[in-house]
């Protein structure tokens, strides 16, 4: 049967064959992972729909159109009888061809009876070394330095992956097509830290997920978005589209780039549902199970640079959304309370917004409201 690049979304037209999980000629079981594919939005794994022998047609590193046949799974021949040729590893096939050997006469010790280079060496006495590979410099491997470069080269060149190219295009478009500004504030995290300490384990026992910081931010932003609808809106042509729902994108760092899966109707979710939703997204990303549907349709985004140690930054818009909130690292700082200098766990907040749609006053007031809700979160916790 043919192995094809599947359709994963209307806007996705091609995919990169990032990595084959098995070698050409390997025995494959149904539902076994065959390869890892990468589009401009997601990375996902392709599984075998039948058992048999893998025949690779498109090698790693090539980008092909949706629907392209990249390999086949052929029925495994019987393990004995006339004309039977046991499968051989690519290296063994190459060595056999160079030495004029017939692999059908070699007993294979590899998985599924596959003939290895070691089998050839032991049973025929040939030296188990291959001729140096011919490297075409015009077709560099995507995840390694050019092999034609000298060992002491001070630079290396690798093609951009589809995801990285798409990120670059979107970031450049945001700068060119929006009037992005950023407003800053800071929040005293004392109350949230205290509440989280009291309820963290209880939530984990009842719902299987601990209480984190992000659920407080999601709840606070949903409340503030209700009061400032322009921050939850977007521009389409010459019209402003106001969204009467709150689909909150949560920026999550993945191995190959940032992805922003969306919590649907986040204003209706309980704290534990928000935390579980985020945990599920993280697991999906690790297992390459994130879908295009997980990424579409957000109205507002929250990104947390604090997990990487960022103290202050300017988050960039996630189009077509008109605003994004940036969280940062919590740091104990001296602040003035009731005329006295005290130490408090403080976090800088940053709201980037499209000034074409959101006035500076609205942006400042929105961020101030988020700050107020974070500093007095009991109401949010009771409602959630």
N, C-alpha and C positions, 0 to 999 in steps of 0.2 A: 504494500500500500504506500501511497505517496505521503510525504511529510511536507505540509504547506505552511506558509506564514499565514496565521489566521487573522481575520478582521477583528480589531479590538476597539474600534471607535470610528465614527464617520470622518473625523479630521485626521486620522492616522493613515498615511498612504504608503509608508515604507518602514522597514525594520532592519536593524543591524544584527547579524548572527554573531553575538558576542562571544559565546563559548559553547563548544560541544562537550557534553558530560561524558561521552563515550568515544572510543576510537572507531574509525572506519573498520567494518567487519566484525564489530563486537556483537555478542548475543544480547538481545533486548527482551525484557519482560514487559508485559502489558502494564501501563500506568507508571513505568519507570521514567525518570526525567531524562530527556534526550539532549536538550540544549537550552541555553539562556538567550533570550531575544531582548533587544532594547529598541524602543521607539523614542520619539522626541518627548514623550510624556512619562512613560513607565518602563520598567524592566520586569520581565516575567519569564517563567519557565514553561517549556513545551514538553508534554508527556506523551509517551507512546500509546497509541490506541490499539496496538496488537503486539504479539510476541514474534520474534524472528531475528534476522541478521540485519544490522544497520549498514546502510550504504549512504555515505555522505556525498552530496553533490555540490553544495555551496560551502566553502571553507569558512573558518572563523575570520572575522574582520570585514566581510563583505556586506554591503547594504543593498537590499533587494526590495521589490515592490510587494505589497500585500497580495497573497495568493500564489506567490512563487513557490515552486517545488524545490526544497532545499535538501531533500534526502528521500530515502525509501526504506521501508522495512520489508524484507523479502523472507519468504518461508525458509526455515532452516532445513537444509538437506539431511537425509538420513545419515546416521553416524557410521555407516558401512555400506559396502556394495560397490558395483562398478561405477566408475566416474566420480566417485566421492572425493572431494578435495576439502580437507579440513580448513576452517578459517585461519587466517594468519594475520598477525599484527602488521600495520603499515611498514614498520622498520624491517620486519622479517620478509615481507613481500619484496621490498626494495633490494635487500641483500640477496635474496634468492634470484631476482632478475639479473643482478650484476654478476652473480657467480654461475648462472645457468642451472640452477637447482629446481627440482620439482617438489613443491611443498606437499603434494598429495601423498608422497612417499615418506613424509616425516610425521612422527607421532608428536602431537602437541601437548604441552604440559600446562598451558595457560587456561584461563576460564573458558569453559565450554569446549575444551579440546583445541583451543587456538594455538597455532604454532608461533613460537617466539624466536628472537634472535639467538637466545641461549640454546634452544632446541636444535637450530641449524648448526651451531658450533659444536655441540656435543655429538650429534649423529652423523655429521658429514665431515667434520674436521676443518671447516672453513673458518677463517678468522672473522670473528663477530664484529667487524667494523664496517661502517658505511662510508661511501665516498662523501667528501665535503658537499653540503647542500649548495645549490646555485641560488643566490639571493638576488631578486630583482629589486633594485633600489626604488623603482617607480611604483612598487606595490608594498609599502612598508606595513609591518604588523601593527595593529592599532594600539596594542597595550605594551609595546616594547620599543626601545630605542632602535633606530635604523641599524641593521647588522653590518651595513657597509661602512659605517663610521669607525674611525680608529678608536682603540680602547681608551686613549687618553683624551677623547673629544670633550670639550668643555660645554657642549650643548647637545641636546637631543630633540628630535621632532616626532610628535605623535599626532595623528589625525584627531580632531575633536569628535567625541561621541555624539549621537543624535540628541541626547538629553542636554549635554553641555552646549551644543550649537543652539538649541531652542532657548535655553536659559540666556545665552548671550544676546540672541535676537530680541527676546522680551525685555531684558534690562535696557537695551539701547532704545527700544521703542518707547518705554516709559519716559525716558529722559527727553526724547524728541517730541512726543505726542501729548504730554500732560504738563500742567503747571504745578509741579510738585513742590510743596513746602513741608517743613517739619516743625512741630511745636513740642516743647519739653515740659515736664513736671517731675515731681518725685512723690513717692508714697511711703508712709511709715508702715512697715509690714508687721508690727508688733502684735496686733490683734489677730491677724491671720495665722501667724506662727503659733500663737497660743491656742487658737481654736483647732488648728491642724494637729497640734500635739495631743489635744484631748480626744479628738474624734478619728484620728488616722487609723488606729488599730480596730476600733469598733466598726468602721466602715469596711475594713478588709475582712473581718469576721462575717459580717452580714451579707456583703456583696462581692467579695473576692478581689476587690481592688482597694488600695489605700487612698486616703484623701490627699490630693496633691495641691499645688498652687494654681495650676492652670484652670481648674474648675471655677475658682473664685474670679479669675480674670474673664472667663467666658460669661459667667453670670453678670458680672459688673458691666461688661461691654454690651450685653443684650439689653440691660436696663437703660444704659445711656443711649443706645441706638434708638430705643423707643422714644426717648425725649428729643433726640436730634436726628430725624429721619433722613436728612441730606447726607449724613455720614454713611448711611446704609444704602444709598442710591448709586446710580451709575448713569453715564452719558451714552446715548445711542444716537449717532447722527446729530440732529439739532433738538433732540428731546431728552428730558431727564426722566429716568425710570426709577420710581420709588418702589422699594420692595417692602411688602407687608409681611415678610417672613424673615427669619434670622438664621441663615446658613453660614456658620462660622468656620473659616479655613484655619487649620492649625499647621503652621510650618514645621516640618520635621526633617532633620538632616539625614539623608541617605548616603550610601557609599558613593554613588555617582552623581549626587547633586541634591538640592533641596526640593522636596515635594510638599504639596499643600492639600492633603485630604480634607474633606468638608464634613462637619457635624451638622446634620440636617435638623432644622427647627430646634436649635440649641436652647432657645428661650423656654421650651417646654420640657427640657431634660432635667432630671434630678442631678445632684452633684455626682453621685456614683455612676450614673449613666454617662455623664461627660467623661469621667475618668476611665470608664470601661471602653468607651468609644475610642479614646486616644490610645489606650493600651492595645486595642485590636488593630488600629492602624499601624502602630509600631511593629507588631508581630507580622502583619501582612507585608510590610516593607522588607523585613528581614527574610521572609520566605518568598519574595517576589510574587506576591498574590494580589498586589494593589491593582485595581481596575481603573479604566478611564472614568467610569461612573463615580468612583470615589473622589475624583478630583474636580468634577464639573459643578458649576452653579453657585459658588460661594458669593456672599454679599459683603463680607468683611473678613479680614485676616488678622491673626495674632501670631507673632513670631517671638521666640525666646532666645535671644543671644546670650542670656545669662548662663545657660547651661554650658557654654564654651568659655565663660569667664569675662564676657564683654561687660564693661561698666557703663558705656554710653555709645550709642550708634544711631545712624539715620536709616530706618528700614525703608525699603523701596516698595512702591505700589505693586499690587498683584492685579493687573487689568483683567476684566473691565471694572474691577472694584475701584472705589474712590478714596479709600482710606485703609491704613494698616497700623496696628498698635505694636510697638516694640517693647518687650520686657527685657530687663537686664539683671545683672548679678545683684544679690542682696549684700549690702556692705554696712557694717556698723560705722556710724558717723556721729559727730557731735552736732546736735541741733538744739534750738531754744524752745523750751516748753514752759509756759507760765513764768517767763522771765528768768528761767534757769537753764544752764547748759547741761544737757543730758545726752547719753549715748542711746541711739535707736537703730534698729536694722532698717536701712533705707534702700529703696530701689528707684532708680531713674526710669521714667516712662517717656516714650517718644511716640508721637502720632504724626505720621506722614499722610498728607492729604492732597487731593487735586483741587487747587485753588480756583479752577474754572467753575466748580460746583459748590465747594464748601468755603464759606468766608472764614477769615482768620478768627473772628469772634466766636463763630460756631465751633471751630476746632479747639480753641482754648477752653470754651465752656464744656465741650464734650469731655476733654481730657481731665478737667477739674472734677467733673461728675464721677468719672471712673475712679479718680483718686479718693474722693469722699466715700464711695462705696467700698473700696478696698480697706480704708482705714476704719470703717465701721461696718463690718461684714455680717454682723449677727442677723440683720434683716434678710440678707440674701440666703443665709444658711437656713433660716426658719422657712422661707418660701421654697427653698430647694430640697 
